[in-house]
Amino acid sequence: MGHSNVWNSHPKSYGPGSRTCRVCGNPHGLIRKYGLMCCRQCFRSNAKEIGFIKVRCFNDFPITLDLLKPLLLCMLIIALHLCFFFFPFLQYR
């Protein structure tokens, strides 16, 4: 009996060598979170079918001046109203 026959004679039921992708059988790059048991390549190809949605970060959102103008105007109006509420002597008469 050779070394490989003795080494592989007992099936492994624990550790990283015991788990494989349920789609393709690949033991590498396995995603076990949420019980997926799917390799990363199969996950990428089946993510939409499973129901995963890619969410963009706020840092990737392009902020332009056109989007900021209404927000800045509202903040200025609120600041003036608060200023006149707390300091009524600053109002023009």
Contacts in CASP RR format, 6 or more apart in sequence:
PFRMAT RR
TARGET T0000
AUTHOR 0000-0000-0000
METHOD contacts of the structure
MODEL  1
MGHSNVWNSHPKSYGPGSRTCRVCGNPHGLIRKYGLMCCRQCFRSNAKEI
GFIKVRCFNDFPITLDLLKPLLLCMLIIALHLCFFFFPFLQYR
11 18 0 8 1.000
12 18 0 8 1.000
16 27 0 8 1.000
16 30 0 8 1.000
17 27 0 8 1.000
19 27 0 8 1.000
19 30 0 8 1.000
19 32 0 8 1.000
19 37 0 8 1.000
20 26 0 8 1.000
20 27 0 8 1.000
20 30 0 8 1.000
21 27 0 8 1.000
21 30 0 8 1.000
21 37 0 8 1.000
21 38 0 8 1.000
21 39 0 8 1.000
21 42 0 8 1.000
22 37 0 8 1.000
22 38 0 8 1.000
23 38 0 8 1.000
23 39 0 8 1.000
23 42 0 8 1.000
23 46 0 8 1.000
24 39 0 8 1.000
24 41 0 8 1.000
24 42 0 8 1.000
25 39 0 8 1.000
26 39 0 8 1.000
26 41 0 8 1.000
26 42 0 8 1.000
28 39 0 8 1.000
29 39 0 8 1.000
29 40 0 8 1.000
30 37 0 8 1.000
30 38 0 8 1.000
30 39 0 8 1.000
30 40 0 8 1.000
31 37 0 8 1.000
31 38 0 8 1.000
31 39 0 8 1.000
31 40 0 8 1.000
31 43 0 8 1.000
36 43 0 8 1.000
36 50 0 8 1.000
38 46 0 8 1.000
43 50 0 8 1.000
47 54 0 8 1.000
83 90 0 8 1.000
84 90 0 8 1.000
84 91 0 8 1.000
END
